[in-house]
Amino acid sequence: MSVGALAAALVLGPVATAAPKPTEGELKKQLTSLEKKVDGLIAKYHVAREDLAKARTAEKAARARLVKAEADYVAAQHEVGKLAGLNYQATVDPRMLMPGMQLSPLAAQLQAEKAAKMTEFAKKEKERRDAAAAAKKLIVDIKQQSEDIERQRKDAEQLIDEIQDKLDDLIPMGPGKLSNGGWAPELPTGSDNITPRTRLMREEIKDAFKLHYTVGCFRVDNMGEHPLGRACDFMMSSGGAMPTAANVALGNKISDWALKNRTKLGVKYVIWRQRINHGSGWRLMGNRGGITANHYDHVHISMF
């Protein structure tokens, strides 16, 4: 270091350096971890929803017990009233008796029955109140838990989107991009007989997604981009069969990814589930007569 540079360093102090950008591997590791977290939160959310339904059922049962307890009490009052008509003393409140006076045996029996009915009703009413209060608290707690889980899930999914955007930033520009935004013509190369742009798109998708079935690009045909080495089919089933719900979701992700990065890679259009998208929205295609012909079992991506 020169004397001048050393003096400047002493005056200015250490120069702050930007934190290194995460690598593709680090971003993918974060993405995998977050996706597992989201899956776990979704599972917890469904459990909480089931618990909430059970809590609401418990509250309804508690209310039903209250209705029955109230009906039992009304019936008990009616029975006591009928018994009281048999003996005047039955209507006498023991607290109103003069010292030394006693109820007749029948009156005492009626008072005892009435007291027992009142005690039983009070017990049932307390049970109902306790059950209803517990069920209500459970509903509040589970609802809060569900909302917390849903908020965490949304936060995690937002982080996933941010990481995915960073990964997309790492995607290299397709070869042959012109200054006016167009694409220079390319000829197929290599043993796979596809263009360099098509090869880049294929490898980026294979790197970004866990594919379960084959990827077919070049084939001998008399129409379309396949014989020109400018298209690939990403199979979502073994072929001729409708994909599972999970593979339909995967096909949706691949289609969305290709369209999102189309101006960077040189994607001309995407066909998936009897729809075509040139970058301005999905348009329904005519029925070609079969699962494969209508692109229900594979995502077709054509390149410029």
Secondary structure as GFF3:
##gff-version 3
##sequence-region A 1 304
A	DSSP	alpha_helix	3	12	.	.	.	ID=ss1
A	DSSP	alpha_helix	24	84	.	.	.	ID=ss2
A	DSSP	three_ten_helix	88	91	.	.	.	ID=ss3
A	DSSP	three_ten_helix	94	96	.	.	.	ID=ss4
A	DSSP	alpha_helix	105	169	.	.	.	ID=ss5
A	DSSP	alpha_helix	196	208	.	.	.	ID=ss6
A	DSSP	beta_strand	215	216	.	.	.	ID=ss7
A	DSSP	three_ten_helix	226	228	.	.	.	ID=ss8
A	DSSP	beta_strand	231	235	.	.	.	ID=ss9
A	DSSP	alpha_helix	245	260	.	.	.	ID=ss10
A	DSSP	alpha_helix	262	265	.	.	.	ID=ss11
A	DSSP	beta_strand	267	271	.	.	.	ID=ss12
A	DSSP	beta_strand	275	277	.	.	.	ID=ss13
A	DSSP	beta_strand	282	284	.	.	.	ID=ss14
A	DSSP	beta_strand	298	303	.	.	.	ID=ss15
###
